[in-house]
Amino acid sequence: MATDRRASWLKGVLDLLVLASLTEGESYGYEIAKTLAGTGLGQIRGGTLYPVLNRLEEAGLVAAEFRATERGPGRRYYRLTEEGHRTLDEQGQLWLAFDDSVRAVLSKGKIE
């Protein structure tokens, strides 16, 4: 039986996916997780997502702002910084080139 490696693949690209999820505007953790899950990536737990958001904030790629809400707990909203946009563009292009290379190798191994 083959091992499902999707979790390790996701770990390698999650920073980039989180940055990409913020291109249409600011969002908070739960919404980011929901957006990514909606693309077929599966559920991303807070224990995985929030360290990524903290790391991106420390690196200056996202900015965060806490906002109180009328009902329920406040939320921390994240948005891309200019550096985040640049990094997403650069790393996104590198990822797509890597993806092309992986696809080329895998397509040679297809059983017809």
N, C-alpha and C positions, 0 to 999 in steps of 0.2 A: 504494500500500500504506500502510495506517495505521500510525502509530507506537504502540508499546505503552508507555503512560504509567504502568503500575502501579508501577514502581520509584519514580517521583517522587511518586506519590500516597502510597505507603508511607512515604517519607521524611518527608512532612508530618504523619503521624499515628503514627509509630513510638514516640515518647515515651509517648503515651497508651496504646498497645497494650502496651508493656512494663509500665506501671503496672497496667493491667488484668490482666495475666498473673500479677501478684503478689497478687491479692485473696484467693486461697485459701491463702496461706501463702508462706513463704520459698522461694527457689529459687536456682539458680546459672545462669550464662550459657548453657551448653549446653542445659540443660533448658528455659530460657525460649525459646531459639531453636527447639527441638523442638516445644514447645507451640504457638508461633505458626505454624510450618510446618504443623502438624497441622490448623490451621483453614483451610488453603488459601492462605495468604499467600506460600508459596514459601520457599526457603531464605534465612535471614538470616545472613550471614557475621559472624564475630567482629569483623572490621574495621569493620563497621557497628554491631553490637550493643554492644560494649564502650564505645565513646565515648558512646553514649546512656546506658548504666548509670552511667558516670563523671559525666556531666552531671547526671543525676538525683540522684546522691549529693551532688554539690557544691551542688545546689539544696536539699538537705535533704528531698527527696521519697522517697528510699529510704535505708536504712541498710545497711551491708555489714559482714560479718564473715568473716575468713579462718579456715578450719578445715583442719587437717591430716587426712589420711586414712591408714589402715593400709597401703593399697596404692595406688601411683600418686601423682600430684601432689595437693597440697591444692586446695581450692576456695574461692572467694569467694561466700558466700551473701548474697542481697539480700532485704530485706523492706520493705514499705511503712511509712512513718512516718505519724503523724497528718496532717501537712501533705500527704503524698502521697495519702492517702485523700481529703482535702478537694479537692485539685487534680484528682484523677481524677473526682470527682463533678461539680465545676464544669465542667471542660473536656470531660468525657464528654457532659454535657447540651448544651453548645455544639456539639460535633461532631454529635450526633444531630439537632439543629435544622438544622445546615448540610446534613447528609445528606438531610433531608426536603426542603430547598430545591432541592438538586441533582436529586433524584428527580422533583420537580414539574416542573422545567424539562425534564429529559430525557424524561419521559413525554409531553410535548407534541410532541416531535420524533420519536416512534415512527411507523414506517410500518405502517399497518394492513393 
